[in-house]
C-alpha cells in the first residue's frame, strides 16, 4: 500500500537529519551468532517443541547464556522465567460431506487438516449444513460483509484464503484503498477467519488452501498443524471457538464444489465482489475430532538489563524472539527433527548477541531505560507465548515504550539496505531510517506484503494490545551478489526448508549480514531507550486507539 504523504515526509526528514551512529566498542560477532545458532538448531535440542525435553534444553541454554552475560533475572518475582500454562492438543479428525445420499469422504492429511482449539477430549457435529461464505470477511470500513446477515449457527462455513482481491477498474491492479491492495491485511489471516466464524456461531470453519495466496505449500500446513497443537489454558476450555478449524487442499475444495454441482472458480470470482452472498452448498458435513490432551507448563525466558538512569529505570524497551520450533515427528521416514535453524534459532542467536553487546557497554553508555530480552514459547502454534506476555505483562504496558522483534536473520553477507515489515506504522520507522542512513544503508518496505508477515510473528501480539512494535528484516541488495540473489534465497527457503526437517544450518551460512543487522538493532534500541519522546503509532493506524486509551490519564 502506498504510504501517505505525511508518513513519507516524516521518514525522509528523519533520514535527512540522521547523525552518524557511534560505533560499538565491541562489534557484533558473526561467529558467535553462527555458533549459538548451531547449538539451538542441533539434533540435541530435538526441534525445540514446547512441552518436550527439547524445551527443557532450550530454556536451560538461554537462561545460562543470559546469566553468563551478567544480565539480571527478568521476572520481578525472581528468576529468568515466566510460566506460560498451555494445553497440548493432539487431534485425530474425520470429515465427510453427504449430498443426496452420496458421501464425499475427506482423507486426513491428503485432503484436509482439521484441529480444534476447544480443550475437550472429543468434538463432533453431525449433518451440519455447509455454506460457502466467500473470503469470510466482515470489514465495515471497506463496506464488505461476506455473511450478509445469513445465520450460520451450527453450520460449517467454507471460505477462501487471504483477502478479497478487489481490482481498481481504472488501473486493472489490486485497489490499494481496499484490503491494502497487494498487501495482506489481518482479514486475510487464518486466525481472523476462525475468529469471525466463531463469533457467528459456526460449528466448523474450513479454508480452501492455495499455495499462491498463502505464500507456502500445503505441506507447511500439514507439517505445522497435523501434530500436537497448543492453546493457552482457559477456564472456559475455549468453548466459544469453532468445533473444527482447518484447511482443505485446493483439489479437495474443487471436488467438494463439483459434488454440489458448482464450479469452484466461478464461485471464487463471485466472492471477489461486494455483492457476493453466501452460497448454501446443499450438502451436510459430519466431523469428529478425537483429542489427546495434556497440560504443558511452558515458559517464556526473560532477562533484564536495568536502566542506568534511576528516574527512567521503570520504563522498558522489549526485544523479542521466539525460541520454539516444531519438534520431532516420529511418523516421518528418515530425518524426523524439525531443527528450525533459520526459524528461529538464528533469531534467538541475534537476540543473545544484542544482549551481549548491550551488557558490554560501559556504565556511562548503557541505556537509560531498562531493556527486557524476551524469548517466547509457542510462536509456531499461534503466537501463544507473546500473547501470554501481552495479556500478563511482567512490567506495565503503560511503561513499555516499544517492542523490537527478531524472527530469522541474514545468514549470508552484508546488504546495502534493510526492510521493515509494516513500514510506516509508527515513529520507530523514523529511527530505523535514521540509523540505517547513519550506517550507510537504506531502509524501505518489505518486498512481499502479500505474505501477511506483519500478522505472523510475535510483534503482532504487542501491537494488538497497543504497544508500538517494530519488525525489521534483512535487506534485498546483497553486496557483491546479483540483483536476484535475495529473491532466489527466499524462494528456495520457502520451497525446500520452511517448516521442514531440512531447515538446518547450511554450509554457506556466514551470518556476516546478521552481524551487520545486529549493530543496527542495538542502535535502534539505544535511541528508543535514551530518547526524550516515546514511539507513537501513526495517525490512522489500527492499533493507535488501543495505545491512546491505555495511556489516557486516569480520572
C-alpha positions, 0 to 999 in steps of 0.5 A, spaced: 500 500 500 502 506 498 504 510 504 501 517 505 504 523 504 505 525 511 508 518 513 513 519 507 515 526 509 516 524 516 521 518 514 525 522 509 526 528 514 528 523 519 533 520 514 535 527 512 537 529 519 540 522 521 547 523 525 552 518 524 551 512 529 557 511 534 560 505 533 560 499 538 566 498 542 565 491 541 562 489 534 557 484 533 560 477 532 558 473 526 561 467 529 558 467 535 551 468 532 553 462 527 555 458 533 549 459 538 545 458 532 548 451 531 547 449 538 539 451 538 538 448 531 542 441 533 539 434 533 540 435 541 535 440 542 530 435 538 526 441 534 525 445 540 517 443 541 514 446 547 512 441 552 518 436 550 525 435 553 527 439 547 524 445 551 527 443 557 534 444 553 532 450 550 530 454 556 536 451 560 541 454 554 538 461 554 537 462 561 545 460 562 547 464 556 543 470 559 546 469 566 553 468 563 552 475 560 551 478 567 544 480 565 539 480 571 533 475 572 527 478 568 521 476 572 520 481 578 518 475 582 525 472 581 528 468 576 529 468 568 522 465 567 515 466 566 510 460 566 506 460 560 500 454 562 498 451 555 494 445 553 497 440 548 492 438 543 493 432 539 487 431 534 485 425 530 479 428 525 474 425 520 470 429 515 465 427 510 460 431 506 453 427 504 449 430 498 443 426 496 445 420 499 452 420 496 458 421 501 464 425 499 469 422 504 475 427 506 482 423 507 486 426 513 492 429 511 491 428 503 485 432 503 484 436 509 487 438 516 482 439 521 484 441 529 480 444 534 482 449 539 476 447 544 480 443 550 475 437 550 477 430 549 472 429 543 468 434 538 463 432 533 457 435 529 453 431 525 449 433 518 451 440 519 449 444 513 455 447 509 455 454 506 460 457 502 461 464 505 466 467 500 473 470 503 469 470 510 470 477 511 466 482 515 470 489 514 465 495 515 470 500 513 471 497 506 463 496 506 464 488 505 460 483 509 461 476 506 455 473 511 450 478 509 446 477 515 445 469 513 445 465 520 450 460 520 449 457 527 451 450 527 453 450 520 460 449 517 462 455 513 467 454 507 471 460 505 477 462 501 484 464 503 487 471 504 483 477 502 478 479 497 482 481 491 478 487 489 481 490 482 481 498 481 477 498 474 481 504 472 488 501 473 486 493 472 491 492 479 489 490 486 485 497 489 490 499 494 484 503 498 481 496 499 484 490 503 491 494 502 491 492 495 497 487 494 498 487 501 495 482 506 491 485 511 489 481 518 482 479 514 486 475 510 489 471 516 487 464 518 486 466 525 481 472 523 477 467 519 476 462 525 475 468 529 469 471 525 466 464 524 466 463 531 463 469 533 457 467 528 456 461 531 459 456 526 460 449 528 466 448 523 470 453 519 474 450 513 479 454 508 480 452 501 488 452 501 492 455 495 499 455 495 499 462 491 495 466 496 498 463 502 505 464 500 507 456 502 505 449 500 500 445 503 505 441 506 507 447 511 500 446 513 500 439 514 507 439 517 505 445 522 498 443 524 497 435 523 501 434 530 500 436 537 497 443 537 497 448 543 492 453 546 493 457 552 489 454 558 482 457 559 477 456 564 472 456 559 476 450 555 475 455 549 468 453 548 466 459 544 471 457 538 469 453 532 468 445 533 473 444 527 478 449 524 482 447 518 484 447 511 482 443 505 487 442 499 485 446 493 483 439 489 479 437 495 475 444 495 474 443 487 471 436 488 467 438 494 464 444 489 463 439 483 459 434 488 454 440 489 454 441 482 458 448 482 464 450 479 469 452 484 472 458 480 466 461 478 464 461 485 471 464 487 470 470 482 463 471 485 466 472 492 471 477 489 465 482 489 461 486 494 455 483 492 457 476 493 452 472 498 453 466 501 452 460 497 448 454 501 452 448 498 446 443 499 450 438 502 451 436 510 458 435 513 459 430 519 466 431 523 469 428 529 475 430 532 478 425 537 483 429 542 489 427 546 490 432 551 495 434 556 497 440 560 504 443 558 507 448 563 511 452 558 515 458 559 517 464 556 525 466 558 526 473 560 532 477 562 533 484 564 538 489 563 536 495 568 536 502 566 542 506 568 538 512 569 534 511 576 528 516 574 527 512 567 529 505 570 521 503 570 520 504 563 522 498 558 524 497 551 522 489 549 526 485 544 523 479 542 524 472 539 521 466 539 525 460 541 520 454 539 520 450 533 516 444 531 519 438 534 520 431 532 515 427 528 516 420 529 511 418 523 516 421 518 521 416 514 528 418 515 530 425 518 524 426 523 527 433 527 524 439 525 531 443 527 528 450 525 535 453 524 533 459 520 526 459 524 528 461 529 534 459 532 538 464 528 533 469 531 534 467 538 542 467 536 541 475 534 537 476 540 543 473 545 548 477 541 544 484 542 544 482 549 551 481 549 553 487 546 548 491 550 551 488 557 558 490 554 557 497 554 560 501 559 556 504 565 556 511 562 553 508 555 548 503 557 541 505 556 537 509 560 531 505 560 531 498 562 531 493 556 527 486 557 530 480 552 524 476 551 524 469 548 517 466 547 514 459 547 509 457 542 510 462 536 509 456 531 502 454 534 499 461 534 503 466 537 501 463 544 507 465 548 507 473 546 500 473 547 501 470 554 506 476 555 501 481 552 495 479 556 500 478 563 505 483 562 511 482 567 512 490 567 506 495 565 504 496 558 503 503 560 511 503 561 513 499 555 515 504 550 516 499 544 517 492 542 523 490 537 522 483 534 527 478 531 524 472 527 530 469 522 536 473 520 541 474 514 545 468 514 549 470 508 553 477 507 552 484 508 546 488 504 546 495 502 539 496 505 534 493 510 526 492 510 521 493 515 515 489 515 509 494 516 513 500 514 510 506 516 506 504 522 509 508 527 515 513 529 520 507 530 520 507 522 523 514 523 529 511 527 530 505 523 531 510 517 535 514 521 540 509 523 540 505 517 542 512 513 547 513 519 550 506 517 550 507 510 544 503 508 537 504 506 531 502 509 524 501 505 518 496 505 518 489 505 518 486 498 512 481 499 506 484 503 502 479 500 505 474 505 501 477 511 508 477 515 506 483 519 500 478 522 505 472 523 510 473 528 510 475 535 510 483 534 503 482 532 501 480 539 504 487 542 501 491 537 494 488 538 494 490 545 497 497 543 504 497 544 508 500 538 512 494 535 517 494 530 519 488 525 525 489 521 528 484 516 534 483 512 535 487 506 534 485 498 541 488 495 546 483 497 553 486 496 557 483 491 551 478 489 546 479 483 540 483 483 536 476 484 540 473 489 535 475 495 529 473 491 532 466 489 534 465 497 527 466 499 524 462 494 528 456 495 527 457 503 520 457 502 520 451 497 525 446 500 526 448 508 520 452 511 517 448 516 521 442 514 526 437 517 531 440 512 531 447 515 538 446 518 544 450 518 547 450 511 554 450 509 554 457 506 551 460 512 556 466 514 551 470 518 556 476 516 549 480 514 546 478 521 552 481 524 551 487 520 543 487 522 545 486 529 549 493 530 543 496 527 538 493 532 542 495 538 542 502 535 535 502 534 534 500 541 539 505 544 535 511 541 528 508 543 531 507 550 535 514 551 530 518 547 526 524 550 519 522 546 516 515 546 514 511 539 507 513 537 503 509 532 501 513 526 495 517 525 490 512 522 493 506 524 489 500 527 492 499 533 493 507 535 486 507 539 488 501 543 495 505 545 491 512 546 486 509 551 491 505 555 495 511 556 489 516 557 490 519 564 486 516 569 480 520 572 
